């Protein structure tokens, strides 16, 4: 299945376990693709329940996705572990940074995700 983010098509790849887990949900799941700009670039996928205050693009009635570029406030080696202080990073044209694909799995009771270009 595919979804369009900022006029760019993103392929959504769901494992069979993820499909089954989504079917059992009452609240839609949001998969947030986070691209962190810092000393290095880091990619992460965060999962959370969908709430009205979360802006996300629906993929189905049980899944929505969003792309969130962020940047750290400072660049230091100590900030590479854990969650460094960060803020949203406005990109004038986000299309080149939006991934081509997002893969979602559900293993041992946890959502797993990765995205790529």
N, C-alpha and C positions, 0 to 999 in steps of 0.2 A: 504494500500500500504506500501511497505517496501523499505528501502534504506540501503546500506552498507557503514559504516564509519569505517575506520581502521580495516577492516576485521570483523566488528561486525554489525549484522543486527539491524536496528532501525525501529520500526513500526511507521508509520505516520498516525495519526488519524485526519481527517478533518471533521469539522461539515458541515452540508448542507449549512449554511450561508457562511462558508469559501470557499467551492467549488464554489458557485455562484460568490463570490467576486474575486476569482482567475481567473475565466473565463472572467471577465471584464477587466483584466489587460493587458496592452500592454508590460510592462517591467516585467520580472520575479521578484518574491518576494524572498528574502533570509530570512530564519528563522535561527537566530544564537542562539544556546543553549550555554549560558555562565555559567560556573561553577567557582565561585570566592572562592579562598582559602584565608582566613584571620584568624581573631580570631575565626570566625564562618565560616561555608560554606554557600554560598548563590547561589541559582539557579535563572536565569532569561532567558527569551527568548526575543531577540531583533529582530525587523523586519525592513528591509530596501530594497530599490530597488537594483537589481543586477547590478553591474558594472564589467567591465573587470578586475579590480584590486582586486576584492573580490574572494577568493578561496572558492568555495562551491560545494557540490555534488548535481547534478540535481536529482530531484524526478520526475518532469514532465517538459514540456516546459514553465510552468509558476511558478514553485516553485523549490527552491534549499535550502539545509540545510547545516549547518556547526556546529562543536563543537569547542568551544574556552575556554580552561581553562586559567584563569588569577589568579594573586595573588596581594595582596596589597603590597606596599613598606614598610608599617609600620602597626603595630597592635595597634589600640587605639579605645576606645569606641566612640569617636567623629567621626571616619571614618566609622561607621556603617550606618549613614544616608547619603543619596545622593550617589554620585559616588566618592569613595576614589581614590587617585592616585594609579594606577595599571599598570601592564605590563603583557605581555603574559607569561605564565608559561609552560615551556617545560616539558613534562612528557615522560620519556623513553618509557613506554608502556601505552598508553592512553586507551586501550581496557577496563580495569575494570571501568573506569570513564565515558565512553560513555553510555548515557542513553539507556534503552530498548525501550522507546516510547516517542513520541512527539505529543501532542494534540494541534491543531490550530483551533481557532474560529474567527469570525468576528462579533463584536457587536457594535452597535451605532457608526459605521464608523471607528472603531479601531480594529486592529489585537490583539488578545490575544493568549497567548501560555503558556504551561507548559510541563515539561518533568519529567520522573521518571525512577526508577530502578527496 
